[in-house]
């Protein structure tokens, strides 16, 4: 009986430890320094904007018949 009890105790400890490790996994975004912010702004202005894809094209691409074809 003690073997089973020890096994159950070990399993619960590992499960709890795994859960605690995953809770603290949220990461924050790094703050940009003023020079980095300016560089990013310039890059954004230099790079041409993406063209907006028509709604008709996206709905056709996501249609059920297309998904069934794969």
PDB file of N, CA, C and O in Angstrom, chain B, residues numbered from 101:
ATOM      1  N   UNK B 101       0.823  -1.199   0.000  1.00  0.00           N
ATOM      2  CA  UNK B 101       0.000   0.000   0.000  1.00  0.00           C
ATOM      3  C   UNK B 101       0.861   1.254   0.000  1.00  0.00           C
ATOM      4  O   UNK B 101       0.500   2.255  -0.620  1.00  0.00           O
ATOM      5  N   UNK B 102       1.998   1.209   0.693  1.00  0.00           N
ATOM      6  CA  UNK B 102       2.849   2.390   0.761  1.00  0.00           C
ATOM      7  C   UNK B 102       3.495   2.685  -0.592  1.00  0.00           C
ATOM      8  O   UNK B 102       3.778   3.843  -0.897  1.00  0.00           O
ATOM      9  N   UNK B 103       3.733   1.658  -1.404  1.00  0.00           N
ATOM     10  CA  UNK B 103       4.316   1.863  -2.732  1.00  0.00           C
ATOM     11  C   UNK B 103       3.358   2.673  -3.592  1.00  0.00           C
ATOM     12  O   UNK B 103       3.764   3.607  -4.283  1.00  0.00           O
ATOM     13  N   UNK B 104       2.071   2.301  -3.542  1.00  0.00           N
ATOM     14  CA  UNK B 104       1.051   3.020  -4.323  1.00  0.00           C
ATOM     15  C   UNK B 104       0.908   4.443  -3.794  1.00  0.00           C
ATOM     16  O   UNK B 104       0.797   5.389  -4.573  1.00  0.00           O
ATOM     17  N   UNK B 105       0.911   4.595  -2.467  1.00  0.00           N
ATOM     18  CA  UNK B 105       0.802   5.930  -1.873  1.00  0.00           C
ATOM     19  C   UNK B 105       1.962   6.819  -2.262  1.00  0.00           C
ATOM     20  O   UNK B 105       1.775   7.992  -2.584  1.00  0.00           O
ATOM     21  N   UNK B 106       3.175   6.256  -2.232  1.00  0.00           N
ATOM     22  CA  UNK B 106       4.357   7.019  -2.646  1.00  0.00           C
ATOM     23  C   UNK B 106       4.268   7.424  -4.114  1.00  0.00           C
ATOM     24  O   UNK B 106       4.607   8.548  -4.484  1.00  0.00           O
ATOM     25  N   UNK B 107       3.805   6.488  -4.945  1.00  0.00           N
ATOM     26  CA  UNK B 107       3.665   6.769  -6.375  1.00  0.00           C
ATOM     27  C   UNK B 107       2.681   7.911  -6.612  1.00  0.00           C
ATOM     28  O   UNK B 107       2.966   8.843  -7.364  1.00  0.00           O
ATOM     29  N   UNK B 108       1.508   7.826  -5.957  1.00  0.00           N
ATOM     30  CA  UNK B 108       0.480   8.865  -6.113  1.00  0.00           C
ATOM     31  C   UNK B 108       1.016  10.210  -5.626  1.00  0.00           C
ATOM     32  O   UNK B 108       0.790  11.240  -6.262  1.00  0.00           O
ATOM     33  N   UNK B 109       1.718  10.199  -4.508  1.00  0.00           N
ATOM     34  CA  UNK B 109       2.281  11.437  -3.966  1.00  0.00           C
ATOM     35  C   UNK B 109       3.283  12.057  -4.944  1.00  0.00           C
ATOM     36  O   UNK B 109       3.283  13.269  -5.160  1.00  0.00           O
ATOM     37  N   UNK B 110       4.127  11.222  -5.525  1.00  0.00           N
ATOM     38  CA  UNK B 110       5.132  11.708  -6.479  1.00  0.00           C
ATOM     39  C   UNK B 110       4.459  12.301  -7.712  1.00  0.00           C
ATOM     40  O   UNK B 110       4.874  13.347  -8.210  1.00  0.00           O
ATOM     41  N   UNK B 111       3.417  11.626  -8.202  1.00  0.00           N
ATOM     42  CA  UNK B 111       2.696  12.101  -9.394  1.00  0.00           C
ATOM     43  C   UNK B 111       2.043  13.448  -9.111  1.00  0.00           C
ATOM     44  O   UNK B 111       2.139  14.360  -9.933  1.00  0.00           O
ATOM     45  N   UNK B 112       1.381  13.592  -7.963  1.00  0.00           N
ATOM     46  CA  UNK B 112       0.725  14.865  -7.647  1.00  0.00           C
ATOM     47  C   UNK B 112       1.747  15.989  -7.509  1.00  0.00           C
ATOM     48  O   UNK B 112       1.490  17.116  -7.934  1.00  0.00           O
ATOM     49  N   UNK B 113       2.908  15.690  -6.915  1.00  0.00           N
ATOM     50  CA  UNK B 113       3.948  16.715  -6.789  1.00  0.00           C
ATOM     51  C   UNK B 113       4.420  17.191  -8.158  1.00  0.00           C
ATOM     52  O   UNK B 113       4.570  18.390  -8.394  1.00  0.00           O
ATOM     53  N   UNK B 114       4.651  16.235  -9.056  1.00  0.00           N
ATOM     54  CA  UNK B 114       5.130  16.625 -10.390  1.00  0.00           C
ATOM     55  C   UNK B 114       4.083  17.432 -11.133  1.00  0.00           C
ATOM     56  O   UNK B 114       4.418  18.415 -11.794  1.00  0.00           O
ATOM     57  N   UNK B 115       2.820  17.034 -11.037  1.00  0.00           N
ATOM     58  CA  UNK B 115       1.751  17.764 -11.730  1.00  0.00           C
ATOM     59  C   UNK B 115       1.659  19.181 -11.190  1.00  0.00           C
ATOM     60  O   UNK B 115       1.538  20.129 -11.966  1.00  0.00           O
ATOM     61  N   UNK B 116       1.714  19.343  -9.879  1.00  0.00           N
ATOM     62  CA  UNK B 116       1.640  20.674  -9.297  1.00  0.00           C
ATOM     63  C   UNK B 116       2.840  21.530  -9.692  1.00  0.00           C
ATOM     64  O   UNK B 116       2.687  22.716  -9.987  1.00  0.00           O
ATOM     65  N   UNK B 117       4.019  20.940  -9.698  1.00  0.00           N
ATOM     66  CA  UNK B 117       5.218  21.685 -10.101  1.00  0.00           C
ATOM     67  C   UNK B 117       5.134  22.141 -11.552  1.00  0.00           C
ATOM     68  O   UNK B 117       5.513  23.265 -11.880  1.00  0.00           O
ATOM     69  N   UNK B 118       4.633  21.259 -12.426  1.00  0.00           N
ATOM     70  CA  UNK B 118       4.466  21.619 -13.833  1.00  0.00           C
ATOM     71  C   UNK B 118       3.495  22.792 -13.976  1.00  0.00           C
ATOM     72  O   UNK B 118       3.741  23.731 -14.733  1.00  0.00           O
ATOM     73  N   UNK B 119       2.390  22.720 -13.235  1.00  0.00           N
ATOM     74  CA  UNK B 119       1.394  23.794 -13.292  1.00  0.00           C
ATOM     75  C   UNK B 119       1.956  25.105 -12.806  1.00  0.00           C
ATOM     76  O   UNK B 119       1.686  26.149 -13.401  1.00  0.00           O
ATOM     77  N   UNK B 120       2.730  25.080 -11.742  1.00  0.00           N
ATOM     78  CA  UNK B 120       3.308  26.312 -11.208  1.00  0.00           C
ATOM     79  C   UNK B 120       4.321  26.905 -12.184  1.00  0.00           C
ATOM     80  O   UNK B 120       4.426  28.125 -12.311  1.00  0.00           O
ATOM     81  N   UNK B 121       5.057  26.047 -12.863  1.00  0.00           N
ATOM     82  CA  UNK B 121       6.054  26.525 -13.811  1.00  0.00           C
ATOM     83  C   UNK B 121       5.388  27.220 -14.991  1.00  0.00           C
ATOM     84  O   UNK B 121       5.898  28.214 -15.507  1.00  0.00           O
ATOM     85  N   UNK B 122       4.226  26.679 -15.419  1.00  0.00           N
ATOM     86  CA  UNK B 122       3.546  27.247 -16.579  1.00  0.00           C
ATOM     87  C   UNK B 122       2.848  28.563 -16.249  1.00  0.00           C
ATOM     88  O   UNK B 122       2.677  29.408 -17.128  1.00  0.00           O
ATOM     89  N   UNK B 123       2.444  28.746 -14.996  1.00  0.00           N
ATOM     90  CA  UNK B 123       1.750  29.983 -14.612  1.00  0.00           C
ATOM     91  C   UNK B 123       2.669  31.187 -14.789  1.00  0.00           C
ATOM     92  O   UNK B 123       2.232  32.230 -15.275  1.00  0.00           O
ATOM     93  N   UNK B 124       3.918  31.060 -14.407  1.00  0.00           N
ATOM     94  CA  UNK B 124       4.846  32.185 -14.472  1.00  0.00           C
ATOM     95  C   UNK B 124       5.443  32.394 -15.841  1.00  0.00           C
ATOM     96  O   UNK B 124       6.449  33.093 -15.957  1.00  0.00           O
ATOM     97  N   UNK B 125       4.871  31.819 -16.888  1.00  0.00           N
ATOM     98  CA  UNK B 125       5.460  31.887 -18.218  1.00  0.00           C
ATOM     99  C   UNK B 125       5.108  33.113 -19.034  1.00  0.00           C
ATOM    100  O   UNK B 125       5.540  33.225 -20.181  1.00  0.00           O
ATOM    101  N   UNK B 126       4.333  34.042 -18.480  1.00  0.00           N
ATOM    102  CA  UNK B 126       3.951  35.215 -19.265  1.00  0.00           C
ATOM    103  C   UNK B 126       5.138  36.172 -19.359  1.00  0.00           C
ATOM    104  O   UNK B 126       5.793  36.475 -18.362  1.00  0.00           O
ATOM    105  N   UNK B 127       5.394  36.634 -20.564  1.00  0.00           N
ATOM    106  CA  UNK B 127       6.523  37.542 -20.769  1.00  0.00           C
ATOM    107  C   UNK B 127       6.021  38.910 -21.189  1.00  0.00           C
ATOM    108  O   UNK B 127       5.023  39.034 -21.899  1.00  0.00           O
ATOM    109  N   UNK B 128       6.724  39.925 -20.740  1.00  0.00           N
ATOM    110  CA  UNK B 128       6.361  41.289 -21.122  1.00  0.00           C
ATOM    111  C   UNK B 128       7.161  41.730 -22.332  1.00  0.00           C
ATOM    112  O   UNK B 128       8.261  41.236 -22.581  1.00  0.00           O
ATOM    113  N   UNK B 129       6.596  42.666 -23.078  1.00  0.00           N
ATOM    114  CA  UNK B 129       7.332  43.227 -24.204  1.00  0.00           C
ATOM    115  C   UNK B 129       8.376  44.193 -23.687  1.00  0.00           C
ATOM    116  O   UNK B 129       8.124  44.969 -22.765  1.00  0.00           O
ATOM    117  N   UNK B 130       9.557  44.137 -24.293  1.00  0.00           N
ATOM    118  CA  UNK B 130      10.623  45.045 -23.881  1.00  0.00           C
ATOM    119  C   UNK B 130      10.297  46.465 -24.309  1.00  0.00           C
ATOM    120  O   UNK B 130       9.780  46.680 -25.406  1.00  0.00           O
ATOM    121  N   UNK B 131      10.587  47.416 -23.472  1.00  0.00           N
ATOM    122  CA  UNK B 131      10.356  48.810 -23.839  1.00  0.00           C
ATOM    123  C   UNK B 131      11.458  49.271 -24.763  1.00  0.00           C
ATOM    124  O   UNK B 131      12.624  48.928 -24.569  1.00  0.00           O
ATOM    125  N   UNK B 132      11.094  50.049 -25.768  1.00  0.00           N
ATOM    126  CA  UNK B 132      12.069  50.526 -26.728  1.00  0.00           C
ATOM    127  C   UNK B 132      12.698  51.825 -26.239  1.00  0.00           C
ATOM    128  O   UNK B 132      12.020  52.685 -25.677  1.00  0.00           O
ATOM    129  N   UNK B 133      13.978  51.952 -26.459  1.00  0.00           N
ATOM    130  CA  UNK B 133      14.642  53.208 -26.114  1.00  0.00           C
ATOM    131  C   UNK B 133      14.243  54.235 -27.175  1.00  0.00           C
ATOM    132  O   UNK B 133      13.788  53.849 -28.252  1.00  0.00           O
ATOM    133  N   UNK B 134      14.402  55.535 -26.897  1.00  0.00           N
ATOM    134  CA  UNK B 134      14.012  56.554 -27.883  1.00  0.00           C
ATOM    135  C   UNK B 134      14.678  56.367 -29.248  1.00  0.00           C
ATOM    136  O   UNK B 134      14.039  56.566 -30.281  1.00  0.00           O
ATOM    137  N   UNK B 135      15.956  55.986 -29.255  1.00  0.00           N
ATOM    138  CA  UNK B 135      16.632  55.810 -30.547  1.00  0.00           C
ATOM    139  C   UNK B 135      16.046  54.618 -31.312  1.00  0.00           C
ATOM    140  O   UNK B 135      15.886  54.672 -32.531  1.00  0.00           O
ATOM    141  N   UNK B 136      15.729  53.541 -30.583  1.00  0.00           N
ATOM    142  CA  UNK B 136      15.121  52.376 -31.234  1.00  0.00           C
ATOM    143  C   UNK B 136      13.737  52.729 -31.772  1.00  0.00           C
ATOM    144  O   UNK B 136      13.349  52.293 -32.856  1.00  0.00           O
ATOM    145  N   UNK B 137      13.004  53.521 -31.001  1.00  0.00           N
ATOM    146  CA  UNK B 137      11.657  53.909 -31.423  1.00  0.00           C
ATOM    147  C   UNK B 137      11.714  54.731 -32.713  1.00  0.00           C
ATOM    148  O   UNK B 137      10.909  54.531 -33.622  1.00  0.00           O
ATOM    149  N   UNK B 138      12.678  55.660 -32.782  1.00  0.00           N
ATOM    150  CA  UNK B 138      12.823  56.496 -33.979  1.00  0.00           C
ATOM    151  C   UNK B 138      13.213  55.632 -35.176  1.00  0.00           C
ATOM    152  O   UNK B 138      12.684  55.812 -36.272  1.00  0.00           O
ATOM    153  N   UNK B 139      14.143  54.690 -34.966  1.00  0.00           N
ATOM    154  CA  UNK B 139      14.572  53.808 -36.054  1.00  0.00           C
ATOM    155  C   UNK B 139      13.398  52.996 -36.577  1.00  0.00           C
ATOM    156  O   UNK B 139      13.246  52.827 -37.787  1.00  0.00           O
ATOM    157  N   UNK B 140      12.570  52.495 -35.672  1.00  0.00           N
ATOM    158  CA  UNK B 140      11.409  51.699 -36.075  1.00  0.00           C
ATOM    159  C   UNK B 140      10.411  52.548 -36.874  1.00  0.00           C
ATOM    160  O   UNK B 140       9.828  52.087 -37.856  1.00  0.00           O
ATOM    161  N   UNK B 141      10.233  53.787 -36.434  1.00  0.00           N
ATOM    162  CA  UNK B 141       9.312  54.709 -37.120  1.00  0.00           C
ATOM    163  C   UNK B 141       9.797  54.991 -38.544  1.00  0.00           C
ATOM    164  O   UNK B 141       9.004  55.006 -39.486  1.00  0.00           O
ATOM    165  N   UNK B 142      11.104  55.212 -38.689  1.00  0.00           N
ATOM    166  CA  UNK B 142      11.675  55.480 -40.015  1.00  0.00           C
ATOM    167  C   UNK B 142      11.520  54.255 -40.913  1.00  0.00           C
ATOM    168  O   UNK B 142      11.154  54.382 -42.082  1.00  0.00           O
ATOM    169  N   UNK B 143      11.798  53.070 -40.369  1.00  0.00           N
ATOM    170  CA  UNK B 143      11.627  51.837 -41.141  1.00  0.00           C
ATOM    171  C   UNK B 143      10.202  51.694 -41.634  1.00  0.00           C
ATOM    172  O   UNK B 143       9.964  51.313 -42.780  1.00  0.00           O
ATOM    173  N   UNK B 144       9.259  52.004 -40.761  1.00  0.00           N
ATOM    174  CA  UNK B 144       7.850  51.859 -41.124  1.00  0.00           C
ATOM    175  C   UNK B 144       7.468  52.824 -42.239  1.00  0.00           C
ATOM    176  O   UNK B 144       6.667  52.492 -43.113  1.00  0.00           O
ATOM    177  N   UNK B 145       8.053  54.036 -42.202  1.00  0.00           N
ATOM    178  CA  UNK B 145       7.733  55.019 -43.240  1.00  0.00           C
ATOM    179  C   UNK B 145       8.379  54.644 -44.577  1.00  0.00           C
ATOM    180  O   UNK B 145       7.794  54.883 -45.633  1.00  0.00           O
ATOM    181  N   UNK B 146       9.557  54.068 -44.541  1.00  0.00           N
ATOM    182  CA  UNK B 146      10.275  53.717 -45.766  1.00  0.00           C
ATOM    183  C   UNK B 146       9.640  52.519 -46.458  1.00  0.00           C
ATOM    184  O   UNK B 146       9.512  52.496 -47.682  1.00  0.00           O
ATOM    185  N   UNK B 147       9.244  51.523 -45.668  1.00  0.00           N
ATOM    186  CA  UNK B 147       8.678  50.300 -46.230  1.00  0.00           C
ATOM    187  C   UNK B 147       7.280  50.579 -46.781  1.00  0.00           C
ATOM    188  O   UNK B 147       6.455  51.173 -46.087  1.00  0.00           O
ATOM    189  N   UNK B 148       6.999  50.159 -48.019  1.00  0.00           N
ATOM    190  CA  UNK B 148       5.663  50.407 -48.571  1.00  0.00           C
ATOM    191  C   UNK B 148       4.595  49.585 -47.843  1.00  0.00           C
ATOM    192  O   UNK B 148       4.857  48.479 -47.372  1.00  0.00           O
ATOM    193  N   UNK B 149       3.413  50.138 -47.765  1.00  0.00           N
ATOM    194  CA  UNK B 149       2.319  49.462 -47.071  1.00  0.00           C
ATOM    195  C   UNK B 149       1.827  48.287 -47.901  1.00  0.00           C
ATOM    196  O   UNK B 149       1.881  48.312 -49.131  1.00  0.00           O
ATOM    197  N   UNK B 150       1.346  47.254 -47.210  1.00  0.00           N
ATOM    198  CA  UNK B 150       0.803  46.091 -47.914  1.00  0.00           C
ATOM    199  C   UNK B 150      -0.557  46.457 -48.493  1.00  0.00           C
ATOM    200  O   UNK B 150      -1.327  47.204 -47.889  1.00  0.00           O
ATOM    201  N   UNK B 151      -0.837  45.916 -49.674  1.00  0.00           N
ATOM    202  CA  UNK B 151      -2.148  46.149 -50.265  1.00  0.00           C
ATOM    203  C   UNK B 151      -3.181  45.308 -49.546  1.00  0.00           C
ATOM    204  O   UNK B 151      -2.921  44.167 -49.166  1.00  0.00           O
ATOM    205  N   UNK B 152      -4.347  45.882 -49.366  1.00  0.00           N
ATOM    206  CA  UNK B 152      -5.400  45.151 -48.687  1.00  0.00           C
ATOM    207  C   UNK B 152      -5.985  44.116 -49.635  1.00  0.00           C
ATOM    208  O   UNK B 152      -6.359  44.434 -50.764  1.00  0.00           O
ATOM    209  N   UNK B 153      -6.061  42.884 -49.169  1.00  0.00           N
ATOM    210  CA  UNK B 153      -6.614  41.805 -49.982  1.00  0.00           C
ATOM    211  C   UNK B 153      -8.130  41.935 -49.980  1.00  0.00           C
ATOM    212  O   UNK B 153      -8.743  42.242 -48.958  1.00  0.00           O
ATOM    213  N   UNK B 154      -8.717  41.697 -51.137  1.00  0.00           N
ATOM    214  CA  UNK B 154     -10.161  41.851 -51.227  1.00  0.00           C
ATOM    215  C   UNK B 154     -10.881  40.834 -50.346  1.00  0.00           C
ATOM    216  O   UNK B 154     -10.394  39.723 -50.133  1.00  0.00           O
ATOM    217  N   UNK B 155     -12.020  41.221 -49.848  1.00  0.00           N
ATOM    218  CA  UNK B 155     -12.807  40.345 -48.975  1.00  0.00           C
ATOM    219  C   UNK B 155     -13.267  39.106 -49.731  1.00  0.00           C
ATOM    220  O   UNK B 155     -13.341  38.011 -49.175  1.00  0.00           O
ATOM    221  N   UNK B 156     -13.577  39.300 -51.013  1.00  0.00           N
ATOM    222  CA  UNK B 156     -14.038  38.198 -51.844  1.00  0.00           C
ATOM    223  C   UNK B 156     -12.972  37.095 -51.925  1.00  0.00           C
ATOM    224  O   UNK B 156     -13.282  35.907 -51.848  1.00  0.00           O
ATOM    225  N   UNK B 157     -11.705  37.519 -52.081  1.00  0.00           N
ATOM    226  CA  UNK B 157     -10.613  36.553 -52.181  1.00  0.00           C
ATOM    227  C   UNK B 157     -10.433  35.776 -50.884  1.00  0.00           C
ATOM    228  O   UNK B 157     -10.265  34.557 -50.905  1.00  0.00           O
ATOM    229  N   UNK B 158     -10.467  36.482 -49.752  1.00  0.00           N
ATOM    230  CA  UNK B 158     -10.229  35.801 -48.480  1.00  0.00           C
ATOM    231  C   UNK B 158     -11.358  34.842 -48.158  1.00  0.00           C
ATOM    232  O   UNK B 158     -11.099  33.739 -47.677  1.00  0.00           O
ATOM    233  N   UNK B 159     -12.603  35.224 -48.408  1.00  0.00           N
ATOM    234  CA  UNK B 159     -13.722  34.315 -48.108  1.00  0.00           C
ATOM    235  C   UNK B 159     -13.668  33.100 -49.013  1.00  0.00           C
ATOM    236  O   UNK B 159     -13.994  31.993 -48.585  1.00  0.00           O
ATOM    237  N   UNK B 160     -13.261  33.291 -50.257  1.00  0.00           N
ATOM    238  CA  UNK B 160     -13.164  32.154 -51.168  1.00  0.00           C
ATOM    239  C   UNK B 160     -12.054  31.207 -50.707  1.00  0.00           C
ATOM    240  O   UNK B 160     -12.205  29.988 -50.780  1.00  0.00           O
ATOM    241  N   UNK B 161     -10.942  31.769 -50.234  1.00  0.00           N
ATOM    242  CA  UNK B 161      -9.812  30.949 -49.786  1.00  0.00           C
ATOM    243  C   UNK B 161     -10.163  30.169 -48.524  1.00  0.00           C
ATOM    244  O   UNK B 161      -9.645  29.073 -48.310  1.00  0.00           O
ATOM    245  N   UNK B 162     -11.034  30.721 -47.689  1.00  0.00           N
ATOM    246  CA  UNK B 162     -11.388  30.067 -46.428  1.00  0.00           C
ATOM    247  C   UNK B 162     -12.671  29.245 -46.513  1.00  0.00           C
ATOM    248  O   UNK B 162     -13.163  28.753 -45.498  1.00  0.00           O
ATOM    249  N   UNK B 163     -13.210  29.097 -47.714  1.00  0.00           N
ATOM    250  CA  UNK B 163     -14.494  28.410 -47.850  1.00  0.00           C
ATOM    251  C   UNK B 163     -14.378  26.933 -47.483  1.00  0.00           C
ATOM    252  O   UNK B 163     -13.290  26.358 -47.504  1.00  0.00           O
ATOM    253  N   UNK B 164     -15.517  26.331 -47.147  1.00  0.00           N
ATOM    254  CA  UNK B 164     -15.542  24.921 -46.735  1.00  0.00           C
ATOM    255  C   UNK B 164     -15.112  24.021 -47.877  1.00  0.00           C
ATOM    256  O   UNK B 164     -14.408  23.035 -47.654  1.00  0.00           O
ATOM    257  N   UNK B 165     -15.518  24.339 -49.087  1.00  0.00           N
ATOM    258  CA  UNK B 165     -15.169  23.481 -50.219  1.00  0.00           C
ATOM    259  C   UNK B 165     -13.657  23.465 -50.424  1.00  0.00           C
ATOM    260  O   UNK B 165     -13.088  22.430 -50.771  1.00  0.00           O
ATOM    261  N   UNK B 166     -13.014  24.597 -50.212  1.00  0.00           N
ATOM    262  CA  UNK B 166     -11.553  24.641 -50.344  1.00  0.00           C
ATOM    263  C   UNK B 166     -10.884  23.793 -49.264  1.00  0.00           C
ATOM    264  O   UNK B 166      -9.914  23.079 -49.519  1.00  0.00           O
ATOM    265  N   UNK B 167     -11.431  23.893 -48.045  1.00  0.00           N
ATOM    266  CA  UNK B 167     -10.837  23.138 -46.933  1.00  0.00           C
ATOM    267  C   UNK B 167     -11.010  21.641 -47.132  1.00  0.00           C
ATOM    268  O   UNK B 167     -10.149  20.857 -46.734  1.00  0.00           O
ATOM    269  N   UNK B 168     -12.114  21.242 -47.742  1.00  0.00           N
ATOM    270  CA  UNK B 168     -12.359  19.816 -47.987  1.00  0.00           C
ATOM    271  C   UNK B 168     -11.409  19.275 -49.047  1.00  0.00           C
ATOM    272  O   UNK B 168     -11.090  18.086 -49.051  1.00  0.00           O
ATOM    273  N   UNK B 169     -10.960  20.144 -49.941  1.00  0.00           N
ATOM    274  CA  UNK B 169     -10.104  19.710 -51.043  1.00  0.00           C
ATOM    275  C   UNK B 169      -8.724  19.262 -50.576  1.00  0.00           C
ATOM    276  O   UNK B 169      -8.048  18.517 -51.285  1.00  0.00           O
ATOM    277  N   UNK B 170      -8.292  19.709 -49.387  1.00  0.00           N
ATOM    278  CA  UNK B 170      -6.945  19.365 -48.923  1.00  0.00           C
ATOM    279  C   UNK B 170      -6.836  17.927 -48.504  1.00  0.00           C
ATOM    280  O   UNK B 170      -5.765  17.485 -48.089  1.00  0.00           O
TER     281      UNK B 170
END
